[in-house]
């Protein structure tokens, strides 16, 4: 027998029940989700290379042995210039790279379609687990049930004030505040060489974009995506399943039609 969940209106009141697709009862495979997310992220990488002559445009030559100096190519000149300064070699200042990246390398990782579908279903099932959602760091009220399903009125919200009211009524506004207080790494005072990290909050899945994305875009970490373009990166950003996800009733039916039956 299929499980049913409550459907809420924009005021946070239950207005009925909806049958939950069997997809949400599938086992959560964290290893498959991680593999799929990494593969999809690699599709955004741009191949890069280096100038073949980079670090080699110099007149430096080795002065040979018998001078109590390493046999490193050195610049010729007087004592007021760069006399005997090492060049060309990889360990010298402005020298060439030992193994520079080449543009012919393909950074895209491959993944089977069935494996990608299984990862998508596993990520969907993770959004219905309250323990996984909280383990990911999201802050929600104790009386909130998962998955969260809202009426299709959500898609027509166009004001941020209405969006904030909806988030408060659903008991997830605390998670938006948590995301807004987190400092984004990569800005002023960040550590050099570390990637930029963006805080993640609620994900709204709608059937069609009718302006709701403009109402929610002012909130840190909140994202609105239509069910037809939903992917595993949206459901498990950073390869970690259990994102706080809010569905519209029509989007729930569309995702069931898109992915078909359950996965074992």
Secondary structure as GFF3:
##gff-version 3
##sequence-region A 1 264
A	DSSP	beta_strand	4	8	.	.	.	ID=ss1
A	DSSP	beta_strand	14	19	.	.	.	ID=ss2
A	DSSP	three_ten_helix	22	25	.	.	.	ID=ss3
A	DSSP	alpha_helix	30	42	.	.	.	ID=ss4
A	DSSP	alpha_helix	113	126	.	.	.	ID=ss5
A	DSSP	alpha_helix	130	135	.	.	.	ID=ss6
A	DSSP	beta_strand	148	150	.	.	.	ID=ss7
A	DSSP	three_ten_helix	152	156	.	.	.	ID=ss8
A	DSSP	alpha_helix	160	170	.	.	.	ID=ss9
A	DSSP	alpha_helix	173	181	.	.	.	ID=ss10
A	DSSP	beta_strand	203	206	.	.	.	ID=ss11
A	DSSP	alpha_helix	212	216	.	.	.	ID=ss12
A	DSSP	beta_strand	223	226	.	.	.	ID=ss13
A	DSSP	three_ten_helix	227	229	.	.	.	ID=ss14
A	DSSP	alpha_helix	232	235	.	.	.	ID=ss15
A	DSSP	three_ten_helix	237	239	.	.	.	ID=ss16
A	DSSP	beta_strand	245	248	.	.	.	ID=ss17
A	DSSP	alpha_helix	249	259	.	.	.	ID=ss18
###
